[in-house]
Amino acid sequence: MTADRGDGPHVVRLLGAYVLDALTEDESGPVARHLQRCDPCAAAYVEVADAVCLLSLLDEEELLE
């Protein structure tokens, strides 16, 4: 986990990889547990997941514009 603004261990910087299932099993478990108990990180997760869903609606040409 990474530190976020010095407030202690948060997972904000790992959320993109977590949403894309790009973390190792050793990394994703602690992220999942952290999200269960940290409301700010859980809210950030929802935002990242929403962004990934929206990006998946675009085709390659739209992404390159």
Phi, psi and omega per residue, in radians:
M1 nan 2.700 -3.117
T2 -1.931 2.789 3.087
A3 -1.486 2.465 3.136
D4 -2.124 1.919 3.126
R5 1.017 0.394 3.093
G6 1.277 0.186 -3.116
D7 -1.503 0.168 -3.085
G8 1.953 -3.101 -3.074
P9 -1.286 2.071 3.069
H10 -2.251 2.929 -3.025
V11 -2.014 0.249 -3.044
V12 -0.930 -0.736 -3.091
R13 -1.259 -0.254 3.136
L14 -1.702 -0.087 -2.995
L15 -1.142 -0.667 3.113
G16 -1.030 -0.847 3.128
A17 -1.153 -0.627 3.127
Y18 -1.123 -0.811 -3.135
V19 -1.081 -0.655 -3.134
L20 -1.457 0.059 -3.122
D21 1.016 0.702 -3.096
A22 -1.807 0.079 3.095
L23 -1.573 2.711 3.032
T24 -1.245 2.899 3.103
E25 -1.060 -0.644 3.122
D26 -1.161 -0.492 3.124
E27 -1.518 -0.681 -3.031
S28 -1.250 -0.572 3.119
G29 -1.045 -0.917 3.106
P30 -1.081 -0.612 3.107
V31 -1.114 -0.821 -3.141
A32 -1.040 -0.754 3.136
R33 -1.150 -0.694 3.135
H34 -1.106 -0.737 -3.120
L35 -1.105 -0.493 3.126
Q36 -1.225 -0.429 -3.055
R37 -2.047 -0.025 -3.087
C38 -2.135 1.800 -3.099
D39 -1.061 -0.731 3.126
P40 -1.091 -0.707 3.120
C41 -1.231 -0.631 3.100
A42 -1.122 -0.690 3.100
A43 -1.149 -0.709 3.098
A44 -1.126 -0.652 3.091
Y45 -1.033 -0.785 -3.138
V46 -1.063 -0.728 3.124
E47 -1.105 -0.772 3.131
V48 -1.148 -0.761 3.140
A49 -1.096 -0.704 3.094
D50 -1.091 -0.749 -3.139
A51 -1.100 -0.733 3.121
V52 -1.100 -0.729 3.111
C53 -1.093 -0.756 3.133
L54 -1.142 -0.718 3.113
L55 -1.098 -0.568 -3.131
S56 -1.192 -0.294 3.112
L57 -1.388 -0.283 -3.112
L58 -1.547 2.570 3.035
D59 -1.606 3.028 -3.033
E60 -1.018 -0.709 -3.133
E61 -1.089 -0.733 -3.139
E62 -1.157 -0.600 3.120
L63 -1.207 -0.503 -3.100
L64 -1.519 -0.184 -3.135
E65 -1.231 nan nan
